[in-house]
Amino acid sequence: MIVKIYINATLKKQKKCIFDSVNKTLIQVKKALKEKQMNIKDEFDTIITSEIIFFFDMDGTLVDTNLANFLSYKKAIISITKSDYNLAYDANMRFNRHTLKHIIPNLKETNYKRIVENKEKFYVDFLNKTKLNKKISDILCKYSKKNKTVLVTNCRKDRAIATLSYFNLLDRFNYIFCRDFRNENLNKYQDAILRLGISPNNIIAFENEEKEIINAQELGITIINPINL
């Protein structure tokens, strides 16, 4: 009986030691992560001068619009074809015009254009399905007070304005460059730089698409996503 009590006491002591050790490790990890975040923030602040201009992409960067975009397309498809083609939302895929042609390969060109037009109209019905990236929006709100900020997006102006207005961010931007009035021979970063007449060296860009990141780098923009999206 004495041996059993001793063993139980020993096991309890060992469990407590293990728990204390794990708890101590977790505290150390949390502290290290917090210090790392603070260091990143401090380092970011040190590179910001009054000459720095912030470029923000919208879809997938400042705002997650994937679900709203999908639902807009789905509603538009039904409005023209009277079928939903058993469409299912995939959070890892952006539904676009290429997707539309792939899903409905025999779609007439006139109906294709009507679906795209309706999709733009229906987008406002699903603004409540968009999600703001708080980390990026906090940067926008903080630095828009003393630095120039530019929205550089491939979406249409009406949709950009509607999205920014929904999150009360419209007045945070000095310039908004959308695809509506862009020279088709230029990518969005070329277009913005030429219009503003600025040096790529003074730009900090936030962008989620790999292709656009490469476009920005090729133009000489070296600071891209200094804080992880």
Secondary structure, 3 states (H helix, E strand, C coil): CHHHHHHHHHHHHHHHHHHHHHHHHHHHHHHHHHHHHHHHHHHHHHCCCCCCEEEECCECCCEECHHHHHHHHHHHHHHHHCCCCCCCCCCCCCCCHHHHHHHCCCCCHHHHHHHHHHHHHHHHHHHHHCEECHHHHHHHHHHCCCCEEEEECCCCHHHHHHHHHHCCCHHHCCEEECCCCCCCCCCHHHHHHHHHCCCHHHEEEECCCHHHHHHHHHCCCCEECCCCC
